[in-house]
């Protein structure tokens, strides 16, 4: 299951959070090494955008709770569809319409 996660951290002073933010990256790296975090990009100003490939909502929930323990934030989450699955769905729809 693919999810786009956009974090918006609490409005602490960035300089007060610098050490915490440095510690965040090794934590995230464990998920990148396992292939769970496919992409991660810092946002301009503050926050992060990441794409996770997880086996369940429970796994994503656990990851976001771990994340919030490190850097308290609001998370917007968006379920995504694999590109190959989307192409197949569209091909099936076209084929069904041509039959009908």
Secondary structure, DSSP 8 states (H G I E B T S, - for coil): -EEEEEEEE----GGGGHHHHHHHHHHHHHHHHTTSEEEEEE-SSS-EEEEEE-SSHHHHHHHHHHHHHHS-EEEEEEEE--HHHHHHHHHHHHHHHHH-
